[in-house]
Amino acid sequence: MRQRSIGFAISRRSGRLVPIALVAFAIAASAAGPTYDQLRSAAIARCDAIDPSASQSGLLFNPDGYRSFYVQSECLQNAAIQFRDEALCSRVRRRWSLFSSSWGITSSRCLQLVRDGAAADRASLEEVKRRDAAGGMNWVDFRIERNGNGRDFVIIPTFRGEYASGYRLTFEILADGDRAPALVHANGYFIDRASNLRLFVRQSEIRQQLPDFTLGRAYTVRASVLLDIGFGGQAGYWSDAFIERTFPARDRTRTMTKQVTF
């Protein structure tokens, strides 16, 4: 399922920003869908496939400013707005016409709409930050118990907080010495204060990460809950750099570490 998307649509007719409601989704896994870079590359490839000389003009029923343009430039401007990518605006060319207005598809107009979109995104994320700070889900505790088959395990996390949303849960066994942590479980879930999660983990999966795993031994387990804000949606996608500048992962993550006997 898709991640929570927050953004503003840009109306082709008015050029104004139209807010989209904040929506939370349960997340199967962030890697399940295409990334920002993949979507951006695909959009640019579609524009590059258009003949640079192809144009439209005399579009009397289009809004003012959009009655004459190069088709490739229109495509590039839409991609720039969608991916908040100012660099693409340098490739947008205005098609001058005596009888058809064309100010809507230009480098300067492109930059204005990209910056307006980015500003709206920042405002949306600031609101998410405020709500998360006021009532984001935080750990009360977690337990790891034997499953009914006596071989595998169930992780039972409990939380406090009021901000129901999509979160990514990660559980790791902290290894001795310089070894990297052994991943026990990681996935995305919709969590609210009534959530009653029971996360099934196979012993064989733990052994793949930690070959010398031993039953009955105590291990240090680190649990992390990350507010998953996704990377926007069709109205405006966010790059990793934009997200980290605006609401970095470290500010969206809460951790708990405890000794657990498996």
LODREN-333783 format. One record per residue (C-alpha): residue number from 1; x, y, z. Coordinates in steps of 0.5 Angstrom, whole numbers, plus 500, padded with zeros to 3 digits. Layout:
N
<node resi="NUM" east="X" north="Y" up="Z"/>
...
END
This chain:
262
<node resi="1" east="500" north="500" up="500"/>
<node resi="2" east="502" north="507" up="499"/>
<node resi="3" east="506" north="511" up="504"/>
<node resi="4" east="502" north="517" up="507"/>
<node resi="5" east="502" north="523" up="502"/>
<node resi="6" east="502" north="531" up="504"/>
<node resi="7" east="502" north="536" up="498"/>
<node resi="8" east="499" north="541" up="494"/>
<node resi="9" east="496" north="541" up="487"/>
<node resi="10" east="497" north="546" up="482"/>
<node resi="11" east="491" north="548" up="478"/>
<node resi="12" east="493" north="548" up="471"/>
<node resi="13" east="488" north="553" up="470"/>
<node resi="14" east="489" north="558" up="475"/>
<node resi="15" east="496" north="556" up="477"/>
<node resi="16" east="494" north="557" up="484"/>
<node resi="17" east="496" north="551" up="490"/>
<node resi="18" east="490" north="547" up="492"/>
<node resi="19" east="491" north="543" up="499"/>
<node resi="20" east="491" north="536" up="499"/>
<node resi="21" east="488" north="533" up="506"/>
<node resi="22" east="493" north="530" up="510"/>
<node resi="23" east="492" north="522" up="509"/>
<node resi="24" east="495" north="516" up="513"/>
<node resi="25" east="496" north="510" up="510"/>
<node resi="26" east="499" north="503" up="513"/>
<node resi="27" east="505" north="501" up="509"/>
<node resi="28" east="507" north="495" up="507"/>
<node resi="29" east="514" north="497" up="506"/>
<node resi="30" east="518" north="503" up="503"/>
<node resi="31" east="522" north="499" up="498"/>
<node resi="32" east="515" north="496" up="495"/>
<node resi="33" east="514" north="502" up="490"/>
<node resi="34" east="518" north="506" up="486"/>
<node resi="35" east="523" north="511" up="489"/>
<node resi="36" east="523" north="519" up="488"/>
<node resi="37" east="529" north="518" up="483"/>
<node resi="38" east="526" north="513" up="479"/>
<node resi="39" east="519" north="517" up="478"/>
<node resi="40" east="523" north="523" up="476"/>
<node resi="41" east="528" north="519" up="471"/>
<node resi="42" east="522" north="516" up="468"/>
<node resi="43" east="518" north="523" up="467"/>
<node resi="44" east="524" north="526" up="464"/>
<node resi="45" east="525" north="521" up="459"/>
<node resi="46" east="518" north="522" up="457"/>
<node resi="47" east="519" north="529" up="456"/>
<node resi="48" east="526" north="528" up="452"/>
<node resi="49" east="522" north="523" up="448"/>
<node resi="50" east="518" north="529" up="445"/>
<node resi="51" east="521" north="533" up="439"/>
<node resi="52" east="523" north="540" up="441"/>
<node resi="53" east="520" north="543" up="436"/>
<node resi="54" east="513" north="540" up="437"/>
<node resi="55" east="508" north="546" up="439"/>
<node resi="56" east="501" north="548" up="440"/>
<node resi="57" east="498" north="555" up="439"/>
<node resi="58" east="491" north="558" up="438"/>
<node resi="59" east="488" north="554" up="444"/>
<node resi="60" east="483" north="559" up="445"/>
<node resi="61" east="479" north="555" up="450"/>
<node resi="62" east="486" north="554" up="455"/>
<node resi="63" east="487" north="559" up="460"/>
<node resi="64" east="491" north="566" up="459"/>
<node resi="65" east="498" north="564" up="459"/>
<node resi="66" east="497" north="557" up="456"/>
<node resi="67" east="495" north="558" up="449"/>
<node resi="68" east="501" north="557" up="446"/>
<node resi="69" east="507" north="553" up="448"/>
<node resi="70" east="512" north="548" up="446"/>
<node resi="71" east="510" north="541" up="448"/>
<node resi="72" east="517" north="539" up="451"/>
<node resi="73" east="517" north="545" up="455"/>
<node resi="74" east="510" north="544" up="458"/>
<node resi="75" east="512" north="537" up="459"/>
<node resi="76" east="519" north="539" up="463"/>
<node resi="77" east="515" north="545" up="467"/>
<node resi="78" east="510" north="540" up="469"/>
<node resi="79" east="516" north="535" up="471"/>
<node resi="80" east="519" north="541" up="475"/>
<node resi="81" east="513" north="542" up="479"/>
<node resi="82" east="512" north="535" up="480"/>
<node resi="83" east="519" north="534" up="483"/>
<node resi="84" east="520" north="540" up="486"/>
<node resi="85" east="526" north="541" up="481"/>
<node resi="86" east="528" north="548" up="479"/>
<node resi="87" east="534" north="545" up="475"/>
<node resi="88" east="529" north="543" up="470"/>
<node resi="89" east="526" north="550" up="469"/>
<node resi="90" east="532" north="552" up="465"/>
<node resi="91" east="530" north="547" up="459"/>
<node resi="92" east="523" north="550" up="459"/>
<node resi="93" east="523" north="555" up="453"/>
<node resi="94" east="517" north="560" up="451"/>
<node resi="95" east="514" north="560" up="445"/>
<node resi="96" east="512" north="567" up="443"/>
<node resi="97" east="506" north="568" up="439"/>
<node resi="98" east="503" north="574" up="436"/>
<node resi="99" east="495" north="572" up="438"/>
<node resi="100" east="496" north="567" up="443"/>
<node resi="101" east="499" north="568" up="450"/>
<node resi="102" east="504" north="564" up="452"/>
<node resi="103" east="507" north="567" up="459"/>
<node resi="104" east="505" north="560" up="463"/>
<node resi="105" east="510" north="556" up="460"/>
<node resi="106" east="517" north="559" up="461"/>
<node resi="107" east="523" north="559" up="465"/>
<node resi="108" east="521" north="564" up="470"/>
<node resi="109" east="514" north="562" up="471"/>
<node resi="110" east="516" north="555" up="472"/>
<node resi="111" east="521" north="557" up="477"/>
<node resi="112" east="515" north="561" up="481"/>
<node resi="113" east="511" north="555" up="481"/>
<node resi="114" east="516" north="550" up="483"/>
<node resi="115" east="518" north="555" up="489"/>
<node resi="116" east="511" north="556" up="491"/>
<node resi="117" east="510" north="548" up="491"/>
<node resi="118" east="516" north="547" up="495"/>
<node resi="119" east="514" north="552" up="500"/>
<node resi="120" east="507" north="549" up="501"/>
<node resi="121" east="511" north="542" up="502"/>
<node resi="122" east="515" north="545" up="508"/>
<node resi="123" east="509" north="548" up="511"/>
<node resi="124" east="505" north="542" up="511"/>
<node resi="125" east="511" north="538" up="514"/>
<node resi="126" east="512" north="543" up="519"/>
<node resi="127" east="505" north="542" up="521"/>
<node resi="128" east="506" north="534" up="521"/>
<node resi="129" east="512" north="536" up="526"/>
<node resi="130" east="508" north="540" up="530"/>
<node resi="131" east="503" north="534" up="531"/>
<node resi="132" east="508" north="529" up="532"/>
<node resi="133" east="512" north="533" up="537"/>
<node resi="134" east="505" north="534" up="541"/>
<node resi="135" east="503" north="527" up="541"/>
<node resi="136" east="507" north="522" up="536"/>
<node resi="137" east="507" north="515" up="538"/>
<node resi="138" east="513" north="513" up="543"/>
<node resi="139" east="515" north="507" up="546"/>
<node resi="140" east="511" north="504" up="553"/>
<node resi="141" east="515" north="498" up="552"/>
<node resi="142" east="516" north="492" up="548"/>
<node resi="143" east="516" north="484" up="549"/>
<node resi="144" east="518" north="478" up="545"/>
<node resi="145" east="515" north="472" up="547"/>
<node resi="146" east="515" north="465" up="544"/>
<node resi="147" east="510" north="463" up="539"/>
<node resi="148" east="505" north="458" up="541"/>
<node resi="149" east="509" north="453" up="537"/>
<node resi="150" east="515" north="454" up="542"/>
<node resi="151" east="520" north="455" up="536"/>
<node resi="152" east="519" north="462" up="533"/>
<node resi="153" east="517" north="469" up="537"/>
<node resi="154" east="512" north="474" up="537"/>
<node resi="155" east="514" north="481" up="538"/>
<node resi="156" east="508" north="485" up="542"/>
<node resi="157" east="510" north="493" up="542"/>
<node resi="158" east="506" north="498" up="546"/>
<node resi="159" east="506" north="505" up="545"/>
<node resi="160" east="503" north="512" up="548"/>
<node resi="161" east="501" north="518" up="544"/>
<node resi="162" east="495" north="521" up="540"/>
<node resi="163" east="498" north="522" up="533"/>
<node resi="164" east="495" north="516" up="529"/>
<node resi="165" east="499" north="515" up="523"/>
<node resi="166" east="504" north="511" up="519"/>
<node resi="167" east="510" north="508" up="522"/>
<node resi="168" east="516" north="504" up="521"/>
<node resi="169" east="518" north="499" up="526"/>
<node resi="170" east="525" north="496" up="527"/>
<node resi="171" east="528" north="491" up="532"/>
<node resi="172" east="535" north="489" up="532"/>
<node resi="173" east="539" north="485" up="536"/>
<node resi="174" east="546" north="489" up="538"/>
<node resi="175" east="552" north="484" up="536"/>
<node resi="176" east="558" north="484" up="540"/>
<node resi="177" east="564" north="488" up="538"/>
<node resi="178" east="564" north="491" up="531"/>
<node resi="179" east="559" north="487" up="528"/>
<node resi="180" east="553" north="490" up="525"/>
<node resi="181" east="546" north="489" up="529"/>
<node resi="182" east="542" north="483" up="527"/>
<node resi="183" east="535" north="485" up="524"/>
<node resi="184" east="530" north="482" up="527"/>
<node resi="185" east="524" north="485" up="524"/>
<node resi="186" east="522" north="491" up="520"/>
<node resi="187" east="516" north="493" up="517"/>
<node resi="188" east="511" north="499" up="516"/>
<node resi="189" east="504" north="499" up="520"/>
<node resi="190" east="499" north="504" up="522"/>
<node resi="191" east="499" north="506" up="529"/>
<node resi="192" east="494" north="509" up="534"/>
<node resi="193" east="493" north="509" up="541"/>
<node resi="194" east="488" north="503" up="540"/>
<node resi="195" east="493" north="499" up="536"/>
<node resi="196" east="494" north="491" up="539"/>
<node resi="197" east="500" north="489" up="534"/>
<node resi="198" east="503" north="482" up="535"/>
<node resi="199" east="509" north="481" up="530"/>
<node resi="200" east="511" north="474" up="528"/>
<node resi="201" east="518" north="473" up="527"/>
<node resi="202" east="521" north="466" up="525"/>
<node resi="203" east="527" north="463" up="529"/>
<node resi="204" east="530" north="461" up="522"/>
<node resi="205" east="530" north="469" up="520"/>
<node resi="206" east="534" north="471" up="526"/>
<node resi="207" east="539" north="465" up="525"/>
<node resi="208" east="540" north="468" up="518"/>
<node resi="209" east="542" north="475" up="521"/>
<node resi="210" east="545" north="472" up="527"/>
<node resi="211" east="548" north="465" up="525"/>
<node resi="212" east="550" north="464" up="533"/>
<node resi="213" east="543" north="465" up="536"/>
<node resi="214" east="542" north="461" up="542"/>
<node resi="215" east="535" north="460" up="545"/>
<node resi="216" east="535" north="462" up="553"/>
<node resi="217" east="540" north="467" up="552"/>
<node resi="218" east="539" north="474" up="553"/>
<node resi="219" east="541" north="479" up="548"/>
<node resi="220" east="540" north="487" up="547"/>
<node resi="221" east="535" north="489" up="543"/>
<node resi="222" east="534" north="496" up="540"/>
<node resi="223" east="527" north="498" up="538"/>
<node resi="224" east="526" north="504" up="533"/>
<node resi="225" east="519" north="507" up="531"/>
<node resi="226" east="520" north="512" up="525"/>
<node resi="227" east="514" north="517" up="523"/>
<node resi="228" east="514" north="515" up="516"/>
<node resi="229" east="512" north="521" up="512"/>
<node resi="230" east="513" north="518" up="505"/>
<node resi="231" east="516" north="522" up="499"/>
<node resi="232" east="509" north="526" up="497"/>
<node resi="233" east="505" north="524" up="491"/>
<node resi="234" east="503" north="526" up="484"/>
<node resi="235" east="501" north="533" up="486"/>
<node resi="236" east="509" north="534" up="489"/>
<node resi="237" east="514" north="529" up="490"/>
<node resi="238" east="520" north="530" up="495"/>
<node resi="239" east="527" north="528" up="494"/>
<node resi="240" east="531" north="525" up="500"/>
<node resi="241" east="535" north="532" up="501"/>
<node resi="242" east="529" north="536" up="501"/>
<node resi="243" east="526" north="531" up="507"/>
<node resi="244" east="532" north="531" up="511"/>
<node resi="245" east="533" north="539" up="511"/>
<node resi="246" east="525" north="539" up="513"/>
<node resi="247" east="524" north="534" up="517"/>
<node resi="248" east="530" north="529" up="518"/>
<node resi="249" east="529" north="522" up="520"/>
<node resi="250" east="533" north="523" up="527"/>
<node resi="251" east="527" north="528" up="529"/>
<node resi="252" east="522" north="523" up="527"/>
<node resi="253" east="525" north="517" up="530"/>
<node resi="254" east="524" north="514" up="538"/>
<node resi="255" east="528" north="508" up="540"/>
<node resi="256" east="528" north="504" up="546"/>
<node resi="257" east="533" north="499" up="548"/>
<node resi="258" east="533" north="493" up="553"/>
<node resi="259" east="535" north="486" up="555"/>
<node resi="260" east="531" north="480" up="552"/>
<node resi="261" east="532" north="473" up="553"/>
<node resi="262" east="529" north="469" up="547"/>
END
